[in-house]
Amino acid sequence: MKKYAFYLAVLLASGPAVLAQLPRPAAPPTSPQRLPLPPSLDASVTKDIPYATVAGKPLLLDIYDPGDASTDPRPAVVLIHGGAWSSYDKSTMHGMGMFLARCGFVGFSVDYRLFNGKENLWPAQLDDVQRAVRWIRAHAGKYNIDPDRIGAFGHSAGAQLAALLGMEDTRDNSDPALAKYSSRVEAVVDVSGPTDFTANHDPDGDAFLSAFFGGDYPQRAQVWQDASPVFHVAKNDAPFLIVHGTHDEDVALAQAQELTEKLKQAKISVKLVTVDDAHTFTSPEARRRLALESQEFFDQYLRPAR
């Protein structure tokens, strides 16, 4: 996370006006670039559906619908964008949303509150994506979703959030309209995600995380651990597909390996796929591998047994 941490350090030092001038990280592997398109359904997208209001501001999601004629409830996948918890939005998941919809999944690409150096510290982002999963379950009938077959797909910061959706129960249960709905998902695809914030220290990364978590590790050790998926591994976690680049300079491959080993020790189904690429998967071969591995994984865990 060195690159993202550097951007935030500049922001903190220079003030909000600098934000618009900062170079943005390279586009994530799920941006609307070429992905293999299955010969299937007439998928469509409905944009900017509000799923919550926080501090007077709506949180929005986009729905990628397969356009199938089946009356059977469909499996769903929550798509969570990356960007160091401080940039990008749901639109970067368009490519993967369309791909999964054409494979028969209903995709829900979600926005969440972005950390801006002063507001929306952790765990605001986790609260939002958990709220989104519960909203989907509450509206399962409207969108013909099977509420027991919901997965999560995330890249980078979004992968950390997706991982926690497969591990943790609802943190903020203050909304009575959603109180009876679970925020856990049944399958997780973690792409280039950080998994252990207590490891791989560097000055830029520590400065970023100290701001994001509201204090440095000695001050806020429990918060740093609570945000780290490796500290939440348990025998009832969802199955995982972890995809990581061997040349990732932003999140070390060791992070993916550590989570994989912890999940194996807990006897959770997990598959680690390494690709010969960087953090954002720039090659067509890496993007294709990611798409097809994700399709196969979600088919395995979100389709009903035949």
C-alpha positions in Angstrom: 0.0 0.0 0.0 3.0 2.3 -0.3 1.7 4.1 -3.4 -1.7 4.9 -1.9 -0.2 5.8 1.4 2.0 8.4 -0.3 -1.0 10.1 -1.9 -2.8 10.3 1.4 0.3 11.7 3.1 0.5 14.5 0.6 -3.2 15.2 1.1 -2.9 15.4 4.9 0.1 17.7 4.6 -1.4 20.0 2.0 -5.1 20.1 2.6 -8.3 19.2 0.7 -7.5 21.4 -2.3 -4.7 19.1 -3.2 -7.0 16.1 -3.6 -8.1 16.9 -7.2 -4.5 17.3 -8.3 -3.2 13.9 -7.0 -2.5 11.2 -9.6 -5.0 8.4 -9.2 -3.8 4.8 -8.9 -3.9 2.7 -12.0 -7.4 1.4 -12.9 -8.3 -1.8 -11.1 -8.6 -5.1 -13.1 -12.4 -4.9 -13.1 -12.6 -1.6 -15.0 -14.6 -1.7 -18.3 -11.9 -3.1 -20.4 -11.8 -6.4 -22.3 -13.1 -9.3 -20.3 -14.2 -12.6 -21.9 -17.9 -12.4 -22.6 -19.9 -15.6 -22.2 -22.4 -16.4 -24.9 -25.3 -16.0 -22.7 -27.7 -13.3 -21.5 -28.9 -9.8 -22.5 -27.4 -8.2 -19.4 -28.4 -4.6 -18.4 -27.4 -2.2 -15.7 -29.6 0.1 -13.6 -27.5 2.8 -11.9 -27.6 4.9 -8.8 -30.1 3.0 -6.6 -30.0 4.4 -3.0 -29.5 1.6 -0.4 -28.9 3.9 2.6 -28.6 7.5 3.8 -25.8 8.4 6.1 -25.4 11.9 7.5 -28.0 13.1 5.0 -26.1 11.7 2.0 -27.3 8.7 0.0 -25.2 5.7 -0.6 -25.8 4.3 -4.1 -25.4 1.0 -5.9 -25.7 -0.2 -9.5 -27.5 -3.4 -10.4 -26.3 -5.7 -13.2 -29.2 -7.9 -14.2 -28.8 -11.0 -16.4 -32.0 -10.3 -18.2 -33.0 -14.0 -18.0 -36.6 -15.2 -18.2 -36.3 -17.7 -15.4 -38.7 -17.3 -12.4 -36.2 -19.1 -10.1 -34.4 -16.8 -7.6 -30.9 -15.9 -8.9 -27.6 -15.9 -7.1 -26.1 -12.4 -6.5 -22.6 -10.9 -6.1 -21.7 -7.7 -4.3 -18.9 -5.9 -6.1 -16.6 -3.7 -4.0 -14.2 -1.2 -5.6 -10.7 -0.5 -4.5 -8.8 2.8 -4.2 -7.2 2.8 -0.7 -10.6 3.4 0.9 -10.3 7.0 -0.3 -10.9 7.1 -4.0 -12.8 5.6 -7.0 -16.4 4.5 -7.0 -18.7 1.7 -8.0 -18.3 2.4 -11.8 -14.9 0.7 -11.7 -16.7 -2.6 -11.3 -18.6 -2.2 -14.5 -16.6 -4.7 -16.5 -16.9 -7.5 -13.9 -20.6 -6.6 -13.2 -21.5 -7.1 -16.9 -19.4 -10.3 -17.1 -21.1 -11.9 -14.1 -24.5 -10.8 -15.2 -23.9 -12.5 -18.5 -23.0 -15.6 -16.5 -26.4 -15.5 -14.7 -25.5 -13.6 -11.5 -27.2 -10.4 -10.4 -24.4 -8.0 -9.6 -24.6 -5.2 -7.1 -21.7 -2.7 -7.4 -21.7 -0.5 -4.3 -20.4 2.8 -3.2 -19.2 3.3 0.4 -18.1 6.4 2.4 -14.6 7.4 1.4 -11.9 8.4 3.8 -10.8 12.0 3.1 -8.2 12.6 5.8 -10.7 14.0 8.4 -14.0 12.1 7.9 -15.1 8.6 7.4 -12.4 6.8 9.4 -12.5 3.1 9.7 -14.9 1.2 10.2 -17.4 3.4 8.2 -16.6 1.5 5.0 -17.3 -1.9 6.6 -20.6 -0.6 8.1 -21.6 0.5 4.6 -20.9 -2.7 2.7 -22.5 -4.7 5.4 -25.6 -2.5 5.1 -25.6 -3.0 1.4 -25.7 -6.8 1.8 -28.5 -6.6 4.2 -30.4 -4.2 1.9 -30.0 -6.7 -0.9 -31.5 -9.4 1.3 -34.4 -7.2 2.3 -35.2 -6.6 -1.4 -34.5 -10.1 -2.6 -38.1 -10.6 -3.7 -38.1 -7.4 -5.8 -34.9 -8.3 -7.7 -35.6 -12.1 -7.7 -32.5 -12.9 -5.6 -31.9 -16.0 -3.5 -31.0 -14.4 -0.1 -29.0 -17.5 0.8 -26.7 -17.3 -2.3 -24.9 -14.0 -2.1 -21.2 -13.7 -2.8 -18.7 -10.8 -2.6 -16.0 -9.7 -5.1 -13.5 -7.0 -4.2 -10.2 -5.6 -5.4 -7.5 -4.1 -3.2 -9.3 -2.1 -0.4 -12.5 -3.6 -1.7 -11.0 -7.1 -1.3 -10.3 -6.4 2.4 -14.0 -5.4 2.8 -15.2 -8.4 0.8 -13.1 -10.7 3.0 -14.7 -9.4 6.2 -18.2 -9.9 4.7 -17.4 -13.6 4.6 -16.1 -13.6 8.2 -17.9 -11.1 10.4 -21.5 -10.6 11.6 -23.1 -7.2 11.4 -21.2 -4.5 13.4 -23.8 -1.7 13.3 -27.2 -3.2 13.8 -29.0 0.2 14.6 -31.3 0.2 11.6 -34.5 -1.6 12.7 -35.6 -2.1 9.0 -32.6 -4.3 8.4 -32.2 -5.8 11.9 -33.3 -9.3 10.9 -31.1 -9.6 7.9 -27.5 -11.0 7.9 -24.6 -9.2 6.4 -22.5 -12.3 5.8 -22.0 -13.6 2.3 -21.6 -17.2 1.2 -18.5 -16.9 -1.0 -15.6 -14.4 -1.3 -13.3 -13.5 -4.2 -10.3 -11.5 -2.8 -8.3 -9.8 -5.5 -5.0 -8.1 -4.5 -6.3 -7.5 -1.0 -4.5 -6.5 2.2 -5.1 -9.1 4.9 -2.8 -8.2 7.8 -2.2 -4.5 8.7 0.1 -5.5 11.6 2.7 -6.8 9.1 4.9 -5.4 6.3 5.4 -2.0 7.9 6.9 0.9 6.1 6.8 4.7 6.9 4.3 5.7 4.2 2.0 2.8 4.9 2.1 3.4 8.7 1.3 7.1 8.2 -1.7 6.2 6.0 -3.1 3.6 8.3 -2.5 5.7 11.5 -4.7 8.4 9.9 -7.3 5.9 8.6 -7.5 4.0 11.9 -7.4 7.0 14.1 -4.0 6.3 15.7 -0.8 4.4 15.3 -0.5 0.7 16.1 0.7 1.1 19.7 -2.2 3.4 20.3 -4.9 1.6 18.4 -3.7 -2.0 18.1 -7.1 -3.5 18.5 -8.5 -1.4 15.6 -5.6 -2.4 13.3 -6.2 -6.1 14.2 -10.0 -5.8 13.8 -9.5 -4.4 10.3 -7.2 -7.3 9.4 -9.0 -10.4 7.9 -6.3 -12.8 9.2 -7.4 -12.1 12.7 -11.0 -13.1 11.9 -10.4 -16.6 10.5 -12.8 -19.1 12.0 -14.4 -22.4 11.1 -17.6 -20.9 9.9 -16.1 -18.5 7.4 -17.2 -18.5 3.8 -15.1 -20.2 1.1 -12.5 -18.0 -0.5 -10.9 -17.5 -3.9 -7.7 -15.4 -3.5 -6.1 -13.9 -6.6 -2.9 -12.0 -6.4 -0.1 -10.7 -8.6 3.4 -12.0 -8.2 4.7 -8.5 -9.0 2.4 -6.6 -6.7 4.3 -3.7 -5.2 1.3 -2.2 -3.4 0.2 -5.2 -1.4 2.7 -8.0 -0.8 1.9 -11.5 -2.1 2.8 -12.6 1.5 -0.5 -11.0 2.6 -2.5 -13.4 0.3 -0.3 -16.4 1.4 -0.8 -15.6 5.1 -4.6 -15.5 4.7 -4.6 -18.7 2.6 -2.6 -20.6 5.3 -4.9 -19.4 8.1 -8.0 -20.4 6.2 -6.5 -23.8 5.5 -5.7 -24.3 9.2 -9.3 -23.5 10.0 -10.4 -26.1 7.3 -12.1 -23.4 5.2 -12.2 -24.1 1.5 -9.7 -21.7 -0.1 -7.9 -21.5 -3.4 -4.9 -19.2 -4.0 -4.3 -18.2 -7.7 -1.1 -16.2 -8.5 -0.8 -14.4 -11.8 2.3 -13.0 -13.4 1.2 -9.4 -13.1 1.1 -6.3 -10.8 -1.5 -5.0 -8.4 -4.1 -4.0 -11.0 -3.6 -6.9 -13.5 -2.7 -5.0 -16.7 -2.4 -7.9 -19.1 -5.3 -9.4 -21.0 -4.2 -12.8 -19.9 -4.3 -11.9 -16.2 -7.8 -10.3 -16.6 -9.1 -13.3 -18.4 -7.8 -15.6 -15.8 -9.4 -13.5 -13.0 -12.7 -13.5 -14.8 -12.9 -17.2 -15.5 -11.6 -18.2 -12.1 -14.3 -16.0 -10.5 -17.0 -17.4 -12.6 -16.0 -21.0 -11.8 -15.8 -20.2 -8.1 -19.2 -18.5 -7.9 -20.7 -21.3 -10.0 -19.4 -23.8 -7.4 -20.6 -22.0 -4.3 -23.6 -20.0 -5.3 -25.4 -22.2 -7.7 -28.0 -24.6 -6.2 -27.0 -28.3 -6.1 -28.4 -30.3 -9.0 
